[in-house]
Each structure stands twice: as structure tokens, then as C-alpha cells.
Amino acid sequence: MRPDDANIVGNVHGGTILKMIEEAGCIIGTRHCNTQNGDRCMAALARVEKTEFLCPVFIGEVAHVTAEITHTSQHSLEVQVEVMAENILTGTKKLANKAALWYVPCSLKNVDKIMEVPPIEYASAEQGEEGRKRYEAQKMERLKTQTRIKDVVSPPSNPEQHTVGFSQSSLIHLVGPSDCTLHDCVHGECE
């Protein structure tokens, strides 16, 4: 990791780590989904199930990012990602981050078309059942989130000081090439 990846204390920015996690999942998901004949596709991030920042990564350390597909459904796949930080002077390694993400394969010809996901072979029936349970749980949570989004009320136009509404902020960002994947999709979501 280089100085421009970090804050003034020398910790690598969380956004940099998240970008590496998302890209690792996209790569393994895209490779897996393109193992069958037919339309080529790209795995697009659909949901971040959990992200754990276990310890900071520092300038000068090497980040090893590994991703593994742990469950597939007809149109989505779960990817578990780990980030190991290695001190190149001592050779010591530490687990810095863990994440669970869900991807969907979008056709490169028509990004609105969700492709089918080839199934994976599980080491045991229990492993397959655990993956199915995680899939069902995230599916239920996604439906609850969709319901909550419909209930969101716009903030008041002139909020009173020292209230939650007063503390709200927004960020507008012009999307550029460095924000996008090779397929012109913004990191973390597909246009």
C-alpha cells in the first residue's frame, strides 16, 4: 500500500479496501458465470451482506485479497472475501478484513438482462444447506429493506439545530473513468 492509499496516520482508507474487496468478488463471479456457453456477462455487486474491518492496513504492507464463491442460486452468487495484510519487512501476516457479498451476472450485450448462474459443487450437503439458509435470510432482509425504503419520508426543509435532520449531509460526485470497471460500470453497482 502506498502513501496516497492512506490517511495522515498511515492507515489505508476503508474505501480503498472496499474497492479491492468488490473487485475481487467481481473477478471471481465473472469468471464463474462465463464458464458456460452463450452470452458473456459481468458479475455486478448486488448486495454487501457484511463487511468486517478487523485491523488496519498500513502504508508499506502488501494486501492479499482472496475471494471464494460459497453459494449460488439461479441468478445470484455469494462471495466471501478476506484481506490479509503482510508486513514485507518481517513477513508477518494478519487478517485485516472479511466480507460477504452477493453478485448478479449482467449480460454484456444488455446490462438489464440477468443471466443464469452455473451451480457450484459443495464439499458436503451441509455446506450446501448452510448456503441456502444464508441465501434465504438475505432475500428476506432485502424484502424488508425494500419495504422500509418505501416508508422513507423526506427531511424537513428547515430542520431545527441539533436534530438528526440538521446533521444530514449529501455528497455529489461526478463519475469519471477511475470510478468505473472495464465495462463502464461504477464500482459497487451497475449502471
Backbone as CSV, one residue per row, in Angstrom:
resi,resn,N_x,N_y,N_z,CA_x,CA_y,CA_z,C_x,C_y,C_z
1,MET,0.845,-1.160,0.000,0.000,0.000,0.000,0.899,1.234,0.000
2,ARG,0.464,2.256,-0.725,1.273,3.468,-0.898,0.697,4.611,-0.072
3,PRO,1.491,5.688,0.120,1.000,6.832,0.908,-0.310,7.427,0.385
4,ASP,-0.521,7.431,-0.923,-1.769,8.007,-1.440,-2.974,7.103,-1.207
5,ASP,-2.768,5.892,-0.656,-3.864,4.983,-0.298,-4.323,5.203,1.138
6,ALA,-3.612,6.071,1.882,-3.823,6.142,3.325,-4.157,7.544,3.816
7,ASN,-4.619,7.590,5.066,-4.874,8.874,5.728,-3.577,9.378,6.366
8,ILE,-3.650,10.492,7.077,-2.428,11.094,7.623,-1.780,10.254,8.716
9,VAL,-2.513,9.320,9.296,-1.962,8.447,10.337,-1.252,7.238,9.727
10,GLY,-1.489,6.988,8.426,-0.861,5.857,7.758,-1.758,4.650,7.590
11,ASN,-3.029,4.758,8.003,-3.999,3.670,7.806,-4.568,3.775,6.398
12,VAL,-4.652,2.656,5.724,-5.240,2.640,4.385,-6.720,2.974,4.500
13,HIS,-7.199,3.839,3.598,-8.599,4.251,3.587,-9.517,3.036,3.451
14,GLY,-10.612,3.044,4.196,-11.592,1.965,4.110,-12.153,1.818,2.707
15,GLY,-12.320,2.929,2.012,-12.828,2.878,0.644,-11.897,2.136,-0.289
16,THR,-10.600,2.273,-0.073,-9.614,1.550,-0.887,-9.748,0.045,-0.656
17,ILE,-9.895,-0.340,0.609,-10.075,-1.758,0.954,-11.380,-2.275,0.352
18,LEU,-12.465,-1.495,0.493,-13.759,-1.919,-0.047,-13.701,-2.077,-1.563
19,LYS,-12.981,-1.202,-2.231,-12.844,-1.306,-3.697,-12.127,-2.605,-4.064
20,MET,-11.075,-2.965,-3.330,-10.361,-4.212,-3.605,-11.267,-5.415,-3.354
21,ILE,-12.049,-5.364,-2.290,-12.977,-6.452,-1.961,-14.003,-6.614,-3.075
22,GLU,-14.596,-5.509,-3.498,-15.617,-5.546,-4.549,-15.045,-6.068,-5.857
23,GLU,-13.827,-5.624,-6.214,-13.204,-6.074,-7.459,-12.871,-7.560,-7.427
24,ALA,-12.402,-8.060,-6.274,-12.085,-9.489,-6.156,-13.344,-10.327,-6.350
25,GLY,-14.444,-9.894,-5.746,-15.713,-10.601,-5.927,-16.198,-10.545,-7.362
26,CYS,-16.045,-9.392,-7.981,-16.456,-9.227,-9.384,-15.650,-10.147,-10.292
27,ILE,-14.359,-10.250,-10.062,-13.493,-11.093,-10.898,-13.893,-12.558,-10.783
28,ILE,-13.994,-13.073,-9.554,-14.309,-14.493,-9.395,-15.728,-14.793,-9.876
29,GLY,-16.667,-13.873,-9.614,-18.040,-14.074,-10.068,-18.148,-14.062,-11.587
30,THR,-17.451,-13.133,-12.217,-17.467,-13.042,-13.680,-16.839,-14.280,-14.303
31,ARG,-15.706,-14.717,-13.763,-15.060,-15.935,-14.284,-15.992,-17.138,-14.179
32,HIS,-16.619,-17.282,-13.018,-17.507,-18.436,-12.803,-18.697,-18.396,-13.758
33,CYS,-19.311,-17.241,-13.899,-20.524,-17.136,-14.725,-20.232,-17.248,-16.216
34,ASN,-18.995,-17.056,-16.622,-18.636,-17.182,-18.036,-18.064,-18.555,-18.376
35,THR,-18.247,-19.538,-17.491,-17.767,-20.894,-17.774,-18.705,-21.652,-18.688
36,GLN,-19.901,-21.142,-18.889,-20.840,-21.824,-19.786,-20.931,-21.072,-21.111
37,ASN,-21.413,-21.754,-22.115,-21.561,-21.146,-23.437,-22.724,-20.171,-23.439
38,GLY,-22.702,-19.255,-24.382,-23.788,-18.279,-24.509,-23.278,-16.870,-24.314
39,ASP,-24.198,-15.962,-23.962,-23.846,-14.559,-23.741,-22.728,-14.435,-22.713
40,ARG,-21.819,-13.527,-22.969,-20.800,-13.190,-21.978,-21.445,-12.231,-20.982
41,CYS,-20.997,-12.290,-19.758,-21.585,-11.440,-18.735,-20.512,-10.913,-17.789
42,MET,-20.938,-9.978,-16.932,-20.084,-9.451,-15.882,-20.862,-9.526,-14.583
43,ALA,-20.237,-10.020,-13.538,-20.899,-10.096,-12.242,-20.909,-8.698,-11.627
44,ALA,-22.092,-8.216,-11.300,-22.249,-6.888,-10.708,-22.653,-7.037,-9.244
45,LEU,-22.067,-6.205,-8.391,-22.381,-6.239,-6.973,-23.844,-5.873,-6.767
46,ALA,-24.567,-6.746,-6.060,-25.982,-6.503,-5.794,-26.237,-6.191,-4.322
47,ARG,-25.412,-6.748,-3.440,-25.646,-6.557,-2.007,-24.367,-6.838,-1.232
48,VAL,-24.072,-5.978,-0.268,-22.993,-6.243,0.682,-23.672,-6.761,1.935
49,GLU,-23.472,-8.032,2.214,-24.130,-8.656,3.362,-23.464,-8.217,4.660
50,LYS,-22.140,-8.274,4.688,-21.409,-7.802,5.869,-19.986,-7.454,5.458
51,THR,-19.422,-6.506,6.168,-18.025,-6.133,5.989,-17.442,-5.945,7.381
52,GLU,-16.337,-6.620,7.640,-15.698,-6.507,8.948,-14.307,-5.918,8.775
53,PHE,-14.066,-4.789,9.446,-12.746,-4.183,9.486,-12.114,-4.649,10.788
54,LEU,-11.265,-5.670,10.706,-10.724,-6.313,11.900,-9.498,-5.590,12.444
55,CYS,-8.640,-5.118,11.559,-7.481,-4.312,11.966,-7.018,-3.507,10.756
56,PRO,-6.355,-2.373,10.996,-5.965,-1.517,9.875,-4.832,-2.107,9.036
57,VAL,-4.821,-1.697,7.781,-3.721,-1.998,6.875,-2.910,-0.704,6.778
58,PHE,-1.586,-0.831,6.814,-0.730,0.353,6.848,0.068,0.521,5.562
59,ILE,0.563,1.745,5.373,1.451,2.042,4.245,2.629,1.069,4.299
60,GLY,3.015,0.528,3.168,4.147,-0.383,3.081,3.767,-1.848,3.214
61,GLU,2.560,-2.142,3.700,2.122,-3.524,3.782,1.562,-3.960,2.430
62,VAL,1.607,-5.256,2.188,1.057,-5.819,0.959,-0.298,-6.432,1.310
63,ALA,-1.322,-6.052,0.561,-2.664,-6.590,0.793,-2.879,-7.784,-0.134
64,HIS,-3.199,-8.941,0.450,-3.536,-10.149,-0.297,-5.054,-10.309,-0.197
65,VAL,-5.738,-10.215,-1.315,-7.198,-10.314,-1.324,-7.581,-11.640,-1.967
66,THR,-8.340,-12.458,-1.223,-8.798,-13.741,-1.760,-10.319,-13.775,-1.722
67,ALA,-10.896,-14.352,-2.755,-12.353,-14.445,-2.855,-12.735,-15.878,-3.171
68,GLU,-13.849,-16.309,-2.600,-14.344,-17.668,-2.809,-15.860,-17.631,-2.969
69,ILE,-16.367,-18.305,-3.976,-17.814,-18.436,-4.152,-18.284,-19.498,-3.174
70,THR,-19.224,-19.112,-2.304,-19.684,-20.038,-1.271,-21.122,-20.495,-1.471
71,HIS,-21.856,-19.844,-2.379,-23.222,-20.290,-2.678,-23.658,-19.705,-4.018
72,THR,-24.444,-20.484,-4.745,-25.049,-19.980,-5.973,-26.537,-20.276,-5.950
73,SER,-27.308,-19.338,-6.485,-28.731,-19.567,-6.729,-28.909,-19.449,-8.240
74,GLN,-30.120,-19.426,-8.713,-30.339,-19.375,-10.152,-29.775,-18.101,-10.780
75,HIS,-29.884,-16.964,-10.068,-29.464,-15.692,-10.658,-28.516,-14.883,-9.782
76,SER,-27.954,-15.481,-8.737,-27.020,-14.737,-7.894,-25.987,-15.676,-7.303
77,LEU,-24.904,-15.073,-6.810,-23.886,-15.870,-6.153,-23.324,-15.117,-4.963
78,GLU,-23.049,-15.880,-3.915,-22.465,-15.327,-2.703,-20.956,-15.500,-2.774
79,VAL,-20.239,-14.427,-2.447,-18.775,-14.465,-2.443,-18.282,-14.032,-1.067
80,GLN,-17.382,-14.832,-0.497,-16.717,-14.480,0.761,-15.316,-13.991,0.406
81,VAL,-14.942,-12.835,0.954,-13.645,-12.233,0.636,-12.874,-11.994,1.933
82,GLU,-11.569,-12.263,1.881,-10.678,-11.961,3.003,-9.522,-11.112,2.502
83,VAL,-9.102,-10.160,3.346,-7.944,-9.332,3.050,-6.896,-9.602,4.122
84,MET,-5.746,-10.102,3.699,-4.611,-10.321,4.598,-3.607,-9.202,4.353
85,ALA,-3.079,-8.639,5.415,-2.048,-7.603,5.304,-0.718,-8.219,5.701
86,GLU,0.285,-8.078,4.831,1.608,-8.651,5.096,2.631,-7.538,5.261
87,ASN,3.352,-7.600,6.364,4.470,-6.694,6.583,5.651,-7.269,5.812
88,ILE,6.118,-6.566,4.788,7.164,-7.134,3.929,8.529,-7.171,4.598
89,LEU,8.723,-6.425,5.680,9.996,-6.456,6.384,10.104,-7.667,7.306
90,THR,8.999,-8.022,7.965,9.035,-9.129,8.922,8.390,-10.403,8.385
91,GLY,7.569,-10.265,7.347,6.864,-11.419,6.804,5.617,-11.804,7.572
92,THR,5.305,-11.067,8.630,4.104,-11.387,9.409,2.849,-10.988,8.633
93,LYS,1.830,-11.811,8.798,0.551,-11.557,8.133,-0.545,-11.465,9.183
94,LYS,-1.548,-10.645,8.878,-2.702,-10.523,9.767,-3.961,-10.441,8.923
95,LEU,-5.046,-11.001,9.457,-6.335,-10.900,8.785,-6.871,-9.509,9.071
96,ALA,-7.017,-8.692,8.032,-7.433,-7.305,8.199,-8.922,-7.108,7.974
97,ASN,-9.480,-7.802,6.981,-10.883,-7.591,6.624,-11.528,-8.891,6.169
98,LYS,-12.851,-8.979,6.407,-13.665,-10.075,5.897,-14.944,-9.458,5.361
99,ALA,-15.479,-10.043,4.296,-16.727,-9.533,3.742,-17.508,-10.648,3.081
100,ALA,-18.826,-10.483,3.064,-19.726,-11.384,2.336,-20.549,-10.506,1.402
101,LEU,-20.520,-10.839,0.112,-21.193,-10.034,-0.897,-22.002,-10.922,-1.829
102,TRP,-23.015,-10.338,-2.465,-23.848,-11.046,-3.435,-23.719,-10.344,-4.775
103,TYR,-23.532,-11.125,-5.815,-23.385,-10.609,-7.179,-24.445,-11.221,-8.080
104,VAL,-24.805,-10.474,-9.116,-25.684,-10.999,-10.162,-24.968,-10.815,-11.497
105,PRO,-25.052,-11.817,-12.393,-24.389,-11.691,-13.692,-25.269,-10.926,-14.689
106,CYS,-24.737,-9.807,-15.188,-25.448,-8.987,-16.179,-24.847,-9.250,-17.552
107,SER,-25.704,-9.441,-18.536,-25.253,-9.659,-19.907,-24.466,-8.449,-20.391
108,LEU,-23.366,-8.691,-21.116,-22.592,-7.573,-21.668,-23.320,-6.940,-22.852
109,LYS,-24.213,-7.688,-23.496,-24.984,-7.143,-24.619,-26.139,-6.282,-24.126
110,ASN,-26.712,-6.644,-22.977,-27.856,-5.931,-22.429,-27.748,-5.997,-20.908
111,VAL,-27.232,-4.931,-20.265,-26.973,-4.963,-18.821,-28.243,-5.113,-17.986
112,ASP,-29.417,-4.909,-18.593,-30.663,-5.113,-17.863,-31.043,-6.593,-17.781
113,LYS,-30.358,-7.435,-18.555,-30.655,-8.871,-18.569,-29.776,-9.591,-17.547
114,ILE,-30.430,-10.241,-16.598,-29.713,-11.021,-15.587,-29.566,-12.450,-16.114
115,MET,-28.340,-12.931,-16.125,-28.034,-14.256,-16.650,-28.204,-15.316,-15.557
116,GLU,-28.252,-16.575,-15.984,-28.295,-17.681,-15.031,-26.887,-17.974,-14.527
117,VAL,-26.812,-18.413,-13.284,-25.531,-18.711,-12.645,-25.307,-20.216,-12.667
118,PRO,-24.147,-20.666,-13.172,-23.856,-22.102,-13.100,-23.734,-22.533,-11.631
119,PRO,-24.278,-23.681,-11.272,-24.184,-24.119,-9.872,-22.748,-24.492,-9.513
120,ILE,-22.451,-24.429,-8.221,-21.145,-24.893,-7.734,-21.355,-26.234,-7.056
121,GLU,-20.276,-26.982,-6.929,-20.323,-28.249,-6.218,-19.872,-27.999,-4.785
122,TYR,-20.698,-28.412,-3.848,-20.383,-28.229,-2.434,-19.598,-29.425,-1.922
123,ALA,-18.722,-29.169,-0.949,-17.927,-30.243,-0.357,-18.816,-31.231,0.394
124,SER,-19.949,-30.740,0.931,-20.875,-31.611,1.664,-22.289,-31.073,1.506
125,ALA,-23.245,-31.915,1.819,-24.653,-31.498,1.767,-24.919,-30.400,2.799
126,GLU,-24.235,-30.484,3.944,-24.394,-29.471,4.994,-23.944,-28.099,4.504
127,GLN,-22.837,-28.072,3.769,-22.330,-26.808,3.240,-23.345,-26.194,2.269
128,GLY,-23.948,-27.007,1.436,-24.976,-26.536,0.520,-26.200,-26.020,1.258
129,GLU,-26.608,-26.714,2.321,-27.764,-26.303,3.116,-27.482,-24.987,3.846
130,GLU,-26.281,-24.822,4.395,-25.910,-23.570,5.059,-25.963,-22.402,4.072
131,GLY,-25.470,-22.627,2.858,-25.521,-21.591,1.827,-26.944,-21.231,1.464
132,ARG,-27.815,-22.234,1.358,-29.224,-21.978,1.038,-29.887,-21.164,2.142
133,LYS,-29.556,-21.452,3.392,-30.122,-20.701,4.518,-29.654,-19.244,4.492
134,ARG,-28.371,-19.014,4.190,-27.865,-17.638,4.087,-28.564,-16.895,2.949
135,TYR,-28.788,-17.608,1.828,-29.471,-17.012,0.684,-30.890,-16.595,1.063
136,GLU,-31.618,-17.482,1.723,-32.995,-17.178,2.120,-33.036,-16.019,3.117
137,ALA,-32.073,-15.981,4.048,-32.025,-14.899,5.041,-31.767,-13.549,4.373
138,GLN,-30.813,-13.502,3.431,-30.532,-12.219,2.769,-31.692,-11.810,1.881
139,LYS,-32.387,-12.782,1.307,-33.557,-12.488,0.465,-34.663,-11.843,1.304
140,MET,-34.917,-12.380,2.507,-35.920,-11.808,3.403,-35.507,-10.408,3.859
141,GLU,-34.247,-10.223,4.170,-33.757,-8.911,4.600,-33.880,-7.893,3.473
142,ARG,-33.624,-8.330,2.255,-33.751,-7.444,1.089,-35.198,-6.986,0.923
143,LEU,-36.150,-7.891,1.112,-37.565,-7.529,1.014,-37.962,-6.539,2.114
144,LYS,-37.443,-6.741,3.334,-37.709,-5.798,4.425,-37.138,-4.424,4.104
145,THR,-35.932,-4.400,3.545,-35.289,-3.131,3.176,-36.109,-2.406,2.119
146,GLN,-36.603,-3.125,1.132,-37.434,-2.509,0.093,-38.679,-1.888,0.700
147,THR,-39.262,-2.545,1.697,-40.446,-2.015,2.372,-40.089,-0.747,3.142
148,ARG,-38.948,-0.760,3.850,-38.521,0.421,4.608,-38.250,1.601,3.693
149,ILE,-37.654,1.345,2.524,-37.345,2.421,1.586,-38.621,3.133,1.149
150,LYS,-39.690,2.380,0.965,-40.962,2.972,0.561,-41.521,3.885,1.649
151,ASP,-41.163,3.603,2.912,-41.672,4.380,4.038,-40.825,5.611,4.369
152,VAL,-39.720,5.816,3.669,-38.829,6.932,3.976,-39.522,8.249,3.659
153,VAL,-39.419,9.163,4.601,-40.018,10.486,4.438,-38.897,11.479,4.176
154,SER,-39.132,12.436,3.299,-38.130,13.464,3.006,-37.849,14.280,4.255
155,PRO,-36.586,14.721,4.442,-36.251,15.528,5.620,-36.916,16.900,5.521
156,PRO,-37.161,17.536,6.663,-37.762,18.865,6.632,-36.848,19.862,5.930
157,SER,-37.447,20.871,5.291,-36.652,21.826,4.506,-35.810,22.737,5.397
158,ASN,-36.276,23.094,6.577,-35.525,23.936,7.513,-35.461,23.248,8.869
159,PRO,-34.599,22.236,9.010,-34.583,21.497,10.274,-34.060,22.338,11.440
160,GLU,-34.551,22.012,12.617,-34.114,22.685,13.828,-32.681,22.256,14.164
161,GLN,-31.889,23.217,14.666,-30.497,22.904,15.010,-30.429,21.786,16.052
162,HIS,-29.346,21.002,15.951,-29.038,19.921,16.890,-30.041,18.767,16.824
163,THR,-30.694,18.599,15.681,-31.569,17.454,15.462,-30.925,16.569,14.402
164,VAL,-31.458,15.365,14.246,-30.938,14.450,13.229,-31.053,15.090,11.845
165,GLY,-32.191,15.715,11.572,-32.386,16.368,10.275,-31.354,17.452,10.008
166,PHE,-30.945,18.155,11.055,-29.947,19.218,10.908,-28.570,18.645,10.586
167,SER,-28.312,17.428,11.045,-26.989,16.828,10.850,-26.844,16.097,9.522
168,GLN,-27.887,16.046,8.724,-27.811,15.334,7.450,-26.934,16.094,6.469
169,SER,-26.277,15.329,5.597,-25.482,15.942,4.534,-25.592,15.073,3.294
170,SER,-25.220,15.644,2.185,-25.222,14.871,0.943,-23.939,15.184,0.191
171,LEU,-23.545,14.257,-0.676,-22.335,14.401,-1.468,-22.690,14.172,-2.924
172,ILE,-22.265,15.067,-3.757,-22.456,14.911,-5.195,-21.088,14.645,-5.790
173,HIS,-20.995,13.600,-6.610,-19.711,13.197,-7.178,-19.862,12.969,-8.673
174,LEU,-19.034,13.609,-9.470,-19.029,13.383,-10.909,-18.275,12.089,-11.175
175,VAL,-18.942,11.127,-11.782,-18.340,9.822,-12.048,-17.357,9.949,-13.203
176,GLY,-16.133,9.478,-12.981,-15.097,9.506,-14.006,-14.576,8.115,-14.297
177,PRO,-13.658,7.999,-15.244,-13.111,6.685,-15.622,-12.492,5.915,-14.458
178,SER,-11.865,6.603,-13.519,-11.233,5.899,-12.399,-12.258,5.307,-11.432
179,ASP,-13.518,5.723,-11.548,-14.581,5.187,-10.702,-15.226,3.944,-11.295
180,CYS,-14.845,3.572,-12.520,-15.556,2.533,-13.260,-14.721,1.279,-13.493
181,THR,-15.442,0.188,-13.733,-14.813,-1.071,-14.109,-14.455,-1.017,-15.596
182,LEU,-13.864,-2.086,-16.086,-13.518,-2.156,-17.511,-14.743,-2.116,-18.408
183,HIS,-15.913,-2.414,-17.840,-17.149,-2.438,-18.625,-17.999,-1.194,-18.399
184,ASP,-17.349,-0.095,-17.983,-18.002,1.203,-17.791,-19.113,1.187,-16.748
185,CYS,-19.002,0.321,-15.760,-19.944,0.310,-14.644,-19.241,0.879,-13.422
186,VAL,-19.959,1.667,-12.630,-19.396,2.233,-11.409,-19.097,1.082,-10.451
187,HIS,-17.925,1.129,-9.768,-17.587,0.120,-8.785,-18.698,0.009,-7.753
188,GLY,-19.144,-1.193,-7.461,-20.149,-1.413,-6.443,-21.567,-1.481,-6.953
189,GLU,-21.806,-1.047,-8.160,-23.140,-1.170,-8.740,-23.034,-1.041,-10.254
190,CYS,-24.027,-1.502,-10.929,-24.039,-1.435,-12.384,-25.011,-0.344,-12.808
191,GLU,-24.635,0.423,-13.796,-25.500,1.500,-14.282,-26.759,0.945,-14.875
